[in-house]
Amino acid sequence: MRESKHPYIILSAAMTIDGKIASKTGDPELSDEQDWKEIHKLRSQVDGIIVGKNTILKDNPKLHIKFYDHKGYYRIVVDSNLSIPVYSKIITFQPQIYPTIICTTENASLKKIKNFESKGVKILKSGKGKKVNISNLMPLLYNLGIKKLLLEGGGTLNWSFIKKNLVDEIRLTIAPWIVGGQNATNLVEGKGFETMAQAPRFKLLEILNRDNYVVLKYKKN
Ligand SMILES: NC(=O)c1ccc[n+]([C@@H]2O[C@H](COP(=O)([O-])OP(=O)(O)OC[C@H]3O[C@@H](n4cnc5c(N)ncnc54)[C@H](OP(=O)(O)O)[C@@H]3O)[C@@H](O)[C@H]2O)c1
């Protein structure tokens, strides 16, 4: 059992039939308008969205909502070396509705911290290692009022959550392409588990299909 002071975590992603969440050149255009609407609806129900720093560098997403009314939420990025540009859209686009948190480590440069803070970004430090300590980060987010957290990738960050068995629910769109490519990012990257017995198992709750798209919903078993 995990401690209670953790957000409830929903992994949300769109992947190709062959499990890729972007092409080998980084093309992430998998969702159609209907899928975006559903993703935005899910965003409207959470207190925060978390992504890895490569997703910011590659896609420069706004992580906003355009289809629904909502109360706003935190946009959170894990970035051990504070390397995302200060002009990234998650920092500059509507910060009054979607405040931004960058999660880093105890080793982060004070100068960079001050620079981000001067742009209104909140900095959280978790861990003394090379990467952000995800397990220790969860209570810090919870204490900021983030009770429900949407994990929006990419594959490397997804692995860090799966590895620690932190994912409570999954919403997965299967888009009608097979794109291949050894270097195309998979839904989950990282080292992987040795056996199925070690890997977290999920219970299928729902299958929706429309226009060649399939949406699968799972819960932690
Ligand atoms: N289709 C979809 O639904 C979807 C959604 C999101 C992203 N994507 C795609 O995914 C790709 C990016 O995925 P990615 O796997 O390359 O990177 P990522 O998961 O976005 O970011 C990983 C980076 O985050 C930082 N990080 C810090 N602490 C970490 C920790 N504990 N665990 C994991 N990461 C940590 C690391 O960089 P530092 O060491 O420098 O901190 C790490 O390299 C993009 O092409 C994007 O388009 C697709």
The ligand as a MOL file (V3000), in Angstrom:
LIG
                    3D

  0  0  0     0  0            999 V3000
M  V30 BEGIN CTAB
M  V30 COUNTS 48 52 0 0 0
M  V30 BEGIN ATOM
M  V30 1 N 1.2470 11.0480 -27.7330 0
M  V30 2 C 1.2460 11.4710 -26.4850 0
M  V30 3 O 0.2570 11.2960 -25.7690 0
M  V30 4 C 2.4610 12.1610 -25.9410 0
M  V30 5 C 2.3800 12.8030 -24.6990 0
M  V30 6 C 3.5230 13.4070 -24.1900 0
M  V30 7 C 4.7250 13.3530 -24.8790 0
M  V30 8 N 4.7760 12.7210 -26.0880 0 CHG=1
M  V30 9 C 6.0490 12.6250 -26.8230 0
M  V30 10 O 7.0550 12.0750 -25.9770 0
M  V30 11 C 8.3330 12.5330 -26.4030 0
M  V30 12 C 9.1580 12.8980 -25.1860 0
M  V30 13 O 9.2840 11.7740 -24.3400 0
M  V30 14 P 10.6630 11.3830 -23.6610 0
M  V30 15 O 10.5450 10.0020 -23.1560 0
M  V30 16 O 11.7730 11.7010 -24.6230 0 CHG=-1
M  V30 17 O 10.8460 12.4410 -22.4810 0
M  V30 18 P 9.9370 12.9940 -21.2900 0
M  V30 19 O 9.3780 11.8620 -20.5210 0
M  V30 20 O 9.0400 14.0540 -21.7990 0
M  V30 21 O 11.0500 13.7530 -20.4020 0
M  V30 22 C 12.0470 12.9750 -19.7640 0
M  V30 23 C 13.0550 13.8770 -19.0840 0
M  V30 24 O 12.5110 14.4270 -17.8720 0
M  V30 25 C 13.5660 14.6230 -16.9640 0
M  V30 26 N 13.3630 13.9550 -15.6860 0
M  V30 27 C 13.7850 14.4420 -14.5000 0
M  V30 28 N 13.5230 13.5830 -13.5250 0
M  V30 29 C 12.9340 12.5100 -14.0820 0
M  V30 30 C 12.4700 11.2920 -13.5560 0
M  V30 31 N 12.5300 10.9990 -12.2710 0
M  V30 32 N 11.9470 10.4040 -14.4190 0
M  V30 33 C 11.8470 10.6750 -15.7270 0
M  V30 34 N 12.2710 11.8130 -16.2890 0
M  V30 35 C 12.8230 12.7390 -15.4680 0
M  V30 36 C 14.8350 14.0040 -17.5620 0
M  V30 37 O 15.6540 15.0360 -18.1120 0
M  V30 38 P 16.7340 15.7130 -17.1310 0
M  V30 39 O 17.6280 14.6210 -16.6550 0
M  V30 40 O 17.4330 16.7380 -17.9560 0
M  V30 41 O 15.9600 16.3070 -16.0170 0
M  V30 42 C 14.2810 13.1080 -18.6530 0
M  V30 43 O 15.1810 12.8980 -19.7080 0
M  V30 44 C 8.0850 13.7160 -27.3220 0
M  V30 45 O 8.4020 13.3510 -28.6580 0
M  V30 46 C 6.5870 13.9690 -27.2130 0
M  V30 47 O 5.9950 14.3920 -28.4300 0
M  V30 48 C 3.6680 12.1410 -26.6320 0
M  V30 END ATOM
M  V30 BEGIN BOND
M  V30 1 1 1 2
M  V30 2 2 2 3
M  V30 3 1 2 4
M  V30 4 1 4 5
M  V30 5 2 4 48
M  V30 6 2 5 6
M  V30 7 1 6 7
M  V30 8 2 7 8
M  V30 9 1 8 9
M  V30 10 1 8 48
M  V30 11 1 9 10
M  V30 12 1 9 46
M  V30 13 1 10 11
M  V30 14 1 11 12
M  V30 15 1 11 44
M  V30 16 1 12 13
M  V30 17 1 13 14
M  V30 18 2 14 15
M  V30 19 1 14 16
M  V30 20 1 14 17
M  V30 21 1 17 18
M  V30 22 2 18 19
M  V30 23 1 18 20
M  V30 24 1 18 21
M  V30 25 1 21 22
M  V30 26 1 22 23
M  V30 27 1 23 24
M  V30 28 1 23 42
M  V30 29 1 24 25
M  V30 30 1 25 26
M  V30 31 1 25 36
M  V30 32 1 26 27
M  V30 33 1 26 35
M  V30 34 2 27 28
M  V30 35 1 28 29
M  V30 36 1 29 30
M  V30 37 2 29 35
M  V30 38 1 30 31
M  V30 39 2 30 32
M  V30 40 1 32 33
M  V30 41 2 33 34
M  V30 42 1 34 35
M  V30 43 1 36 37
M  V30 44 1 36 42
M  V30 45 1 37 38
M  V30 46 2 38 39
M  V30 47 1 38 40
M  V30 48 1 38 41
M  V30 49 1 42 43
M  V30 50 1 44 45
M  V30 51 1 44 46
M  V30 52 1 46 47
M  V30 END BOND
M  V30 END CTAB
M  END
